[in-house]
Amino acid sequence: MPMPPRRFAFLGLAVVLLLPLRMLATTVDAPPFKDLVGSADYVVRGVVKSVSSAWRQAPDGRNYIATKVELEVHDVIRGTPPASVVLEFVGGRVGEDELRIEGAPKLQIGEEDIFFVQGNGRMMYPLVGIMHGLYPILHDFKTGADYVLRSNGMPLYSEQDVSQPMNRLSAAKQQNPAALPMTAGAFVRAIRNQPDRVAANALEN
């Protein structure tokens, strides 16, 4: 009988101890929408083109598994991404060994998502708030509409839902049980309409 893969699970900051990476944000609390947008270096809609994991060596000599995820960008929603977007994550699977970041979503080739990228190459998981910086897109073949989900598969009914705990039912859905999930187009417009943090601070002052 083949041996099951060895898994190494870490909670958020525990992985920080593995690598001397500069951490700009490590919280996994659900951020308010304005902070989700304002904290991102750039926001893109794209399809996962490739996923590759390999062993790496940290400067202190310890080995770890890292994963590169190449995106085919379909829409630059905010900010200025590099010409080729390749996200670098701590974690992944090589052979029978797996390093897993607790709560971090797994990206699969062919899936389409909206990515709030922050600190790529510097953070263990370069999305704002880890699981809170990824929004899968579900295509409804019956209606032709594209709907936005949270990274755990729960539908998003309003951009304000991003600040809710993952397992909590949307306030908009509670108020209107007949409400449909938010479309990708509506979510993208809300992101683009969010004032820049610098401009917002200037108005407040």
C-alpha positions in Angstrom: 0.0 0.0 0.0 1.5 3.4 -1.0 2.4 5.7 1.8 0.2 8.8 2.1 1.9 12.1 1.3 3.6 13.9 4.2 1.9 17.1 5.0 3.2 20.1 6.9 0.4 22.5 7.9 1.2 25.9 9.3 -1.0 28.6 10.8 -0.4 32.1 9.3 2.6 33.5 11.2 4.2 30.1 11.8 5.3 30.1 8.2 6.9 33.5 8.7 9.4 31.8 11.0 10.4 29.5 8.1 11.7 32.3 5.9 13.2 35.7 6.5 10.8 37.3 4.1 9.6 40.9 4.5 6.0 40.7 5.6 3.9 43.7 4.7 0.7 42.1 6.0 0.0 38.8 7.6 -3.5 39.2 8.9 -6.3 36.8 7.9 -9.1 38.9 9.3 -11.6 39.9 6.6 -10.7 43.5 5.6 -13.3 46.2 4.8 -13.7 46.6 1.0 -11.8 49.9 1.0 -8.8 48.3 2.7 -9.0 45.2 0.4 -8.7 47.5 -2.6 -6.3 50.0 -1.0 -3.9 47.4 0.2 -3.4 45.7 -3.2 -0.5 46.6 -5.4 -2.7 45.7 -8.3 -5.9 43.9 -9.1 -6.4 41.7 -12.1 -8.9 39.3 -13.5 -7.3 36.3 -15.1 -7.1 32.5 -15.7 -4.5 30.3 -14.0 -2.2 29.2 -16.8 0.3 27.0 -15.0 1.1 25.8 -11.5 4.5 24.5 -10.6 6.0 23.5 -7.2 9.6 22.9 -6.3 11.9 22.7 -3.3 13.7 25.9 -2.4 16.4 26.7 0.1 16.0 29.7 2.5 19.1 31.8 3.3 19.4 30.1 6.6 19.8 26.7 4.9 16.4 25.3 5.6 14.4 23.8 2.8 10.8 24.5 1.9 8.3 24.0 -0.9 7.3 27.0 -3.1 4.8 27.3 -5.9 4.8 29.6 -8.9 1.4 30.4 -10.5 1.4 31.9 -13.9 -1.7 34.0 -14.8 -3.2 34.8 -18.2 -4.4 38.3 -17.4 -7.7 39.2 -19.1 -8.4 42.5 -17.4 -6.2 44.9 -15.4 -8.7 46.3 -13.0 -6.5 48.5 -10.9 -2.8 49.4 -10.6 0.0 48.4 -12.9 1.0 44.7 -12.9 4.1 43.4 -14.6 3.9 42.4 -18.2 4.0 38.7 -17.1 2.2 37.9 -13.8 3.7 35.0 -12.0 2.7 34.7 -8.4 5.1 33.1 -5.9 3.6 31.3 -2.9 5.1 29.4 0.0 3.6 26.0 0.0 2.7 23.3 -2.5 3.3 19.7 -3.2 6.4 17.9 -4.5 6.1 14.1 -4.8 4.9 12.8 -1.5 5.8 16.0 0.4 3.3 18.8 0.9 3.7 22.2 2.6 0.3 23.7 3.3 -0.6 27.2 4.5 -3.6 26.9 6.8 -6.6 28.5 5.2 -4.9 29.4 2.0 -6.9 28.5 -1.2 -5.4 26.1 -3.7 -5.2 27.4 -7.3 -6.0 25.1 -10.1 -5.1 25.4 -13.8 -8.0 26.8 -15.8 -9.8 28.5 -13.0 -10.7 32.2 -13.5 -10.4 34.6 -10.5 -10.1 38.2 -9.5 -6.7 38.6 -7.7 -5.9 41.3 -5.2 -2.1 41.0 -5.3 0.1 42.3 -2.6 3.8 41.8 -1.9 4.5 39.2 -4.6 7.9 37.8 -4.0 8.1 39.2 -0.5 5.1 37.6 1.2 4.4 33.9 1.9 1.0 34.2 0.2 0.9 37.3 -2.1 -2.8 38.1 -1.9 -4.4 40.6 0.4 -5.5 38.8 3.6 -4.6 35.4 2.1 -8.0 33.8 1.4 -9.7 37.3 1.3 -7.7 38.4 -1.7 -9.1 35.8 -4.2 -12.5 35.9 -5.8 -13.3 33.0 -8.2 -15.7 33.6 -11.1 -18.5 31.2 -11.8 -20.0 31.2 -15.3 -23.7 30.5 -15.5 -24.1 28.8 -18.8 -27.9 29.1 -18.7 -28.0 32.9 -18.4 -24.5 33.7 -19.6 -23.7 35.7 -16.5 -20.5 35.6 -14.6 -20.9 35.7 -10.8 -18.3 36.3 -8.1 -17.6 33.9 -5.3 -15.5 34.1 -2.2 -12.5 31.8 -2.0 -14.5 29.2 0.0 -17.1 29.0 -2.8 -19.7 31.2 -1.0 -21.5 33.6 -3.4 -20.7 37.3 -3.0 -23.9 39.5 -3.0 -22.3 42.9 -2.4 -18.8 44.3 -2.3 -19.4 45.0 1.4 -19.7 41.3 2.0 -15.9 41.0 1.7 -15.6 42.2 5.3 -17.8 39.4 6.7 -16.4 36.1 8.1 -16.2 33.5 5.4 -19.0 31.3 6.9 -21.5 34.1 7.5 -24.5 34.5 5.2 -24.5 37.8 3.2 -26.5 40.6 4.9 -27.8 41.5 1.4 -29.0 38.0 0.9 -30.7 38.0 4.3 -32.5 41.2 3.5 -33.6 39.9 0.1 -33.7 36.1 -0.2 -34.4 36.4 -3.9 -31.1 38.3 -4.5 -28.7 37.0 -7.1 -24.9 36.9 -6.5 -22.9 39.9 -7.6 -21.8 39.8 -11.2 -18.1 40.0 -12.1 -18.8 43.2 -14.0 -20.5 44.9 -11.0 -17.6 43.8 -8.7 -15.0 45.2 -11.1 -16.9 48.5 -11.3 -17.0 48.7 -7.5 -13.2 48.1 -7.4 -12.5 50.8 -10.0 -14.8 53.3 -8.3 -13.2 52.9 -5.0 -11.2 56.1 -4.3 -7.4 55.9 -4.1 -6.1 55.7 -0.6 -4.0 58.9 -1.0 -6.9 60.8 -2.5 -9.3 59.6 0.2 -6.8 60.7 3.0 -6.5 64.1 1.4 -10.2 64.6 1.3 -10.5 63.5 5.0 -7.8 66.0 6.0 
